[in-house]
Every structure is written in C-alpha cells, then in structure tokens.
Amino acid sequence: MKKKVFILDTNVILHDSSCIYNFNEHDIIIPITVLEELDHFKKGSQVINFHAREFVRELDKLSHEKLFNGGVPLGPDKGRIGVRLERDMHKDLGSTFPNVEKEDHRILNIAYHVKEEKKGHAVILVSKDVNLRMKARSIGLMAEDYTTDHVKNPSELYSGYRYVENFSSELIEKLYVTDGELKADDYTGIAELNPNEFLVLKNGNKSALATCVCDSLDNGRVIRRVKKEAVYGIVPRNAEQSFAVEALINNDIKLVTISGKAGTGKTLLALAAALEKRKDYRQIVLTRPVVPLSNKDIGFLPGDIQSKIKPYMQPLYDNLGVIRNQFSEKSEMYRALQRMVEDEKLIIEPLAYIRGRSLVKMYMIVDEAQNLTPHEVKTIITRAGEGTKIIFTGDVNQIDHPYLGLNSNGLSTLIDKMQGQELYAHIDLKKGERSELAELASNIL
C-alpha cells in the first residue's frame, strides 16, 4: 500500500486529541496555523480545551528540531509526524483565496504546497468542516472527514426492542399469572436477545409487553412482563414509553439512552422517573450542553451568567413545569417537588458546570446528548460514582453542533457501542405524544 500523507485541521484535534495515533503507517503533517489556533483553546473547562491541552502536551513529548524538519516517528507500525511552517500563498491559489489572513486559507495553502512536493503520495486534508473540505476539493486536494469514531450504519442503530408475531398464546397468558416470567426453556424461536432488550409479543388479539433480564439463579436470561406504570403522575401512552419507564426506574440498569424525535416524551419521562425514584438517590441533576444555534456564543447574550444560561435550560424547566402543574399547590406531590428544588435535591445546570464534580449516588439526566462528542459522553460516564444512574436523551437526526453528524455524535456512538451490556438499556421512541399538530410537523416538515 502506498504511504499517504494526512494533513490535520484544528477541529480534528479538538474532537480527539489522540487522533495522531489512528492513521496507521501513514504520515501526518500539522500546519503551524493549527498550533496557533490550538493556543486559543488551551484555557477553559470545556472538552475542547482539554483536547487542546492534551494534544500540545503529547506533541511536546515528541518535540525536537526534527519535528520541523522531516518529522519524527510516532512508534512501531506508525508513520511520522511533522509540523509545517507558513509559506507564501501558492501562485495557483492567490486569485481563489485572496484573504491570506484567514486560517482556513493558510491551512489550504500549506496542504497545497505539500501536495506539490510529494507528487508520489496521496496527500489528504482531514477536517470536520464540510466547507473547508469543499474548498480543498475545488483546488484538486483530496479531503476527508475524521471517521475513526463513526458509527458504520446509523440507519441500523439498535432500537432497544423488537416485535414478535405469532408468539405462543399460552406463553402470553403465562406472563399474566404468577410472577410473570418465562424461563429460557419456555420460549423458542426468538433470536438471541440482548440484556434489557424489550419485546412486544403478539398472537392475534393477545399481546404482552416484556423484557429480557438476567437471572442469576438460573445463570441465564428470562422474559419478564413489563407493566404499564405511572411515574410521578406521568402515564406512558404507548409501548415504547412503557419500556422507557421500565428502564428508567430499574436501579440495576445504570445507563439508559432514549432517542426519538421532538415530542416523543424523552425528557419528560426521564424527569418523572427520576422524581419517582428520588428516595434512592442523593440528588437529581438535569443538564444539557450549551450549543448556540447561531454564530454568536453565550457571551453575546445580555445579562449575568444566569440570564445567559436560562434560554438554553428553558426546555428542562418546561418539562418540570408540566409535571408540577398536574398537582394542586396544596398536594403533597407539589410540595415535595418544591422542597427538592429549594433544598437543591433537584438542580438544572449546563453540562459545563457539572464537569469536575463527584457524581456519587446521583440520578443524572443529560438532555440533547446528540450534541456531545463521543469523548464528552465517555468523560461523563467514567465520572459516575457508586450508586449513580445516568440517562442520555436526544434526537440523532437533529444535531446543532457544527462538526458532528448522524454517525459521529456521542449519542449514536453510545447506542452502537453499549448494545448487549447488562448495565445498559436503550429505547428509541417513535410516536410523538406532544400533540397532533407537533406530530404532523415532525413527520412531514
């Protein structure tokens, strides 16, 4: 195989600081412009700041004069890495990209010079910026997205449940008596089930909702009936919501993901289940990443930090309001909810505020998880202490992050990687329950 030369954009490093070790035997070039951009990201508590610092430290370990003169080896079976300094704008690019001060154009210029020098090699610019990749291709440069952590078939993501037609009517009836369980010997014809996978069992007019659970006594798995249970006044409206509630209130399942379009009840069910299980946890935490929907970040908003944050957290407050407004102000449920907020047993905060905290015996709900990178999701989960349960909710088809897509966001990656783990359950909610109008808009617009 002919050795390739990969030129990395800044956003690739901010996405994965260990990226330089994922190009096998091929060589890597870091434009000096990228190092200048990384310098602006080193301070701060966001994950991108962590990646900027980690990468600079890693490069420093390799750093000596050869890094700027031919490059240095990255290790056994790996290529070399080098840093390229600025060059005058290539004559072929001057008229196309006259703004030489623009960082993207300087990176393109270095990549174009490398291509001219290494005519016997495939020179490829790697960037998560679609626009930069298009600019590169317009001048004859090969360009690719960074796909090491991509989900291969996002359209085939695990749904967390399956429908089983023509299931034995006798076994369906058996689920409704005694302890509502079927042993492994009782059922055949169902392909291997994942732990905590849910089932809709049907035979004519008979049906039952069930889940596959581990049976420590039999050292195997059993099918157990799922009952339609209300949580803090919220009643599931369909089979998928019933499955979600079952996963959300099961203390043995430490990690739950719930995906679905707007209006399917992801966040509302998670919050209601958390309130239902409040006595089992020290604190309930609702959080979401702050991802502005325009070019202006949070600093451009008026007011103090709480005023700046409130627009991003408002959907969480709205869901809390839906639950609170079910009860009269004199009811015990209403007063209990008010006490939890006042005593900070229930808090709503941006995800940036959660990082670095000790996550012990918490019921933590991370909303809009499709706007997290795989590394951010990993960072959150690996901080989970004893007795903590973490819920990730989101819509993998509605991503606001500029450098994430359907196959590269943290929620898709988590669903893909965690399938089959005994501590994990997933539900993909299909049916919108917000309103007839919301469902219509979600389906056809």
N, C-alpha and C positions, 0 to 999 in steps of 0.2 A: 504494500500500500504506500502510495506516495505521501510523504510528510506534508501536512498542512500548516499554515500559519494563521492563528486566530488573533484578531485584534479586539480587545475588550473595551466596551463602553462603560461609563461610570455606573449606570443603573444596574448592570450585571453584578458588579461588585457589591453594591448596596443591597442587592437581592440575596446574594450568597457570597460571604467573604472567603469561603473555601473553594470558590469556583475554579481557581487556577489548577487544582488537582483533579479536575474532571475532564481533561482533554487528552487523556491517554498519552501516546507518544508524540503528539503534535506540539509545535512550538507556540508560545504566547508572547504577544507584544502589548505592553501597556503604554499608550501615548502619555507624554508628560502632562498634557492637558487634563487627563483623567486624575492624575495625582493632585493637580491644582484644585480640581472640583471636589475631590475627597476631603481636602483640607477644610472646606466649608462645612462638612458634615461631621467632623470629629467630636464636636461638643453637643451634648444633649442626651436625653434618656430614651429616645425612640430606637427601634431595632435598626433602622438605617444608620444611626450614629454608632451603634455597636459594631455593625459590619464595617463601617469606615475605619474605626479604630483597630479592629481585628486584622483587617487586610494590611494596613500600614505596618502593624507590628510584624506580621508574617513576612512582608516584603523586606523589612529591616533585618530580619534574621538571615535573609539571602543576600543582603546588600553589600556589595563592594564594587570596585571600579568596573568589573566585567558586566554588571547589570546594565550598564550604559554602553557597553562595547562588546556586542556579540551575545550577551545573555549568559545565564548560569543554569545548570541542570536542576530540575525540580526533584529528582530522585530516580530510583530504579524504574525502568519501563515508562518513564515520563520524559516529556520534551524539555525544552529550555524556555526560560522566561527572561525577557529583556524590556528595558524602558527606552522609548524613542523620544528624542528631543524635537523641538519645533523645527520646521523647515519653511522656507519661503513658499508662498502659495504656488502650487504647480501651474504651469502655463495653461494646461488643459482645463483648469478649474476656475481661473480668475474671473472669467465672464459669467460663469454659472453661479458662483458663490462669492460675490464681491465683498460681503461683510466678513472680513478676516478675523474680527474680534469675537465672533460667535463661536462658542465652544464646540458645537457640533461640526461646524465647518473646519475647524482646526483639526478635529479628530479625523474627519474625512480626508483632509489634506495629507496627514501622516499615513493613513491607510493607503492612499493612492500612491504615495512615494514608495511604500513598502512593496506594493504590487509591481511597480515598475522595476524595482531592484531584484525581486525574486520571481522572475518570469517562469521558472521551472516548478514553482509551487502554487498550490491553491491558496490564495490569500482571502480570508473571510472575516468580515466585520461582524461581531456578535453584539447585539443590542436588543433591549426590550422595548425600545422606542420604535414604533411602527414607522413613523415619519422619517426617522434617520435611516432606517433600512431601505425605504423607498428612494431616498436621496442617493444612497450608496449605489443602488442598482441602476439609477439613472446615469451614473458615470462609469458603468461597467464593473463595479465592485460586487463581489458576492457578499450577501448579508443574510444572517440567520438570527432567530430568536434563541435565547438561552433556554434549552428544553430539558436539562438534566432532571429536574424535579417535576416534569409534566406528567399528568395523567394520560395514559395512552388513548383510551376510548371514553371520553367524558360522557358521551351519549349512552354508554352502557354502565354508568355508575350504579353501584349497589343500591337498591331501593329499600332494603330492610324488611321486606315482606313479599309474600307470593300468594297467589290464588290457587287452590287445589280443587278441581272439579271432580265430580263422581267419587267423592270420598265416602267410605262406608257409613251408611246412615246409622248403623248400630254403634259405631265408634263415636259418631257425633252425639248420639244420645248418652253414651257413657261419659262424655265430657261434662254433661249437665248433672251428673249424680256423684255421690261420694265426694272424693277430693278433687274431682275434675281433672284427672291426669290420665295420660296414656303412656304405658311403658313402651320401650323400643320394640318388644315382641308383639305389641298390639297393632302396630301400623307398618305397612309395607307399601312400596310403590311411590314413595316420595324420595326424590333425590336428596343427597346428603344435605342436612340443614346446618346452618351456622348457629353458633351460640346466640341466643336472644333474637333469632330471626322470628318474624311474626307470620301467621298463616290465616287465610280466610278459607275455611273448609266448607265445601258445599256439596249437597246432593239433593237435587230437586228443590223442594221448598224448605229443606232443612239446611241450617248453616250454623257455624260456630266460629268465634274468633279465638285464636290460640297463639302460643309462643313456645319456642324450643328452649328449654332450660337445662342446665347441667344438674345431674342427680349424683351427689357424692356417695350415696349409699349403694346405688347400682353401678357406680363408676361409668355412667353413660349419660344419655340425654332422654328427657321425657317431654311430651307435649302437654302443656298446661293451658287450661281455658283462661282467656282474658275477659274479664268482666268490664262492663261499661261503668266507670267510676267517675263521679264528680269530684273536682278538686277546688276547694275554696269557693264553691258556688258556681264554678265553670263546668258545664256538662259537655262532654265530647259529642260532636254532631255526626261523625262518620267513623268507619272502621279504622282509618289511618290515625285519626285523632285519639281513638281509644288505645291504639298501640303506643302512640306517643306518651300518653298519660301513664300507661303501664311501665314504660322505660323510665319516665321521669320520677316516679315515686318508688322505684325499686332501689333500695340502698346498696344492693350488691352490684348494681351497674354503675360504675364510677364515671363513665364517659358516655355522653349521648350527643349525637348530632341530629338536627332536624332541618331538613331542607324543604323548600317549597316557594311558590310564587307569593306575591303580596296578597294578604287576606286569607291565608290558609290557617292562621292561628298559631304560628310557630312561637312567637314571643309570649303571647297571652297564655298559652298552655304551660310554657316553661315557668313563667312567673307564678301562675296559680298553683302549680305543683310544688314550687319552692315554698310558698306560703303554707300549703297543706302539710309539708314536712318540716316546718320551721323549728319544731322542738328537737329535731335530730341534728341540727347544725348550729354553730356558734353565730353565723352571720350569713345573710343572703346578699349577694353582690350582683348587680346588673351593670353591665358595661358594654361599650361598643367602641370601635375605632373612630377617630375623628378624621374623616376623609372629605375635604371640601369638594363641592360639585362645580367649582369654577377655578380660575387661575389664582384667585385670592385665597390665602390661607386664613387660619383663625385669627391671626394678628391684625387683620384688616377690619375685623368686626368691632363695633363701638362698645364701650363699657369695660367693667372689670372682668376678671377671668371667668367668674360665674356667669356673667351676661354673655360672654363669648361662647361658652360651652353649651348653654341652655338650648339653642336651636338644634344642636346635634343630639342631645339627650332627650329631646321632647317626645319622640316616639315611645321611649321607655316610660316616661311619665304618663303618656296617654293610656298605655296598657294597664298601668297601675290604677289610673282613674276608672277604667272600665270595671275592674274588679271591685274597687271601693264603692262605686255607685250602685252596685247590686244591693247593698245593705243600707238600712236606715242609720242615721247618725247615732241612734241610741243602742243599736245592736252590739253585741259583744264582738262579733267579727270585725265590724267597722272600728271599734275602739282598739282592738288588738292590733289592727293594721296601723292605726295612728301611733300607737306606742312603739311599734317596731321602727317606724320612721324617726320618731323623736329620740329614741334610745340608740339610733344608728345600728340597729339589728338588721335593717334593710337599707342599703345605700345604692345610689345610682351615680356612677362616676365614669369618666372617659378611661379608655384602656390604658393610656399613658400614665394615669395616676395609680393604676393597680400594679404596674411592673415594679419589682423590687420588694413587694410586700410578702409576708409569710402567709401562704394560702393553706391554713390548717382548719379543718372542720368547717369548711365553707360550702355553701350551695352557690356556685358561680355560673351566671348566665352571660355568655358572650354573644351579643347580637351582631348582625351584619358581618358574620365571620368570613364571607366571601371576599371581603376587602382586606384580609390578612394574608401575608405571605406564608408559605409552609414553615419557614423558620420562626415566624412570630407565633404560630399555632404550637409548634414544638416547645418554644420558650414558656408559654403559658402552662402547658400540660406538665412539663418537667418541674415546675414550681409547686405542683399540687402536693400538699402535705397529707398526713394521716386524717382520714375521715372526710376528705373533700370530694365533692362531686362537681364535675364541670359539664356544662351544656353549651354547645355551639349551635347557633341558629343562623340561617341565611338562605339566600337565593343565588345559586351559582350562575344563573342567567342574567343577573342584574348587578354588574360589577362597576364600581365607581373609581377604583384605583387605576391610575393611568398605565401601569406596567403589569397588570395581572389580567388573565383571561380565564375562559371556562376550564382550560386544562392546566392552569398554573397557579390558581388561587389556593389558599390554605385549606378551605373547607372541602373542596374537591379532593385534594391530596389526602386529607384526613380520612374521608369516607373510603377512598381507594385503599389506603394502607391498613386501616384498622379492621376491615371486614374479617370476621372469623375469630376475633379476640373475645375471651369470656367476660371481660370487664366492660365491653362496648356494645352499644345498640344504636341503630340508625333508623330513622323513618323519613321517607320522602312524602310530604303531604301534597296531594294532587288537587283536591277540591277546595275552591275558595269558599269561605263561610262568612266573609265580612258583609257582603250584600249582593243582591242580584246584579246591580249596576257595576260593582267592583269586579265581579267575576266576568261579566261581559267584556269590560275594558281590558282585563288581564288576558283574556283569550284571543281577542281579535285586533287589538291595537298594537 
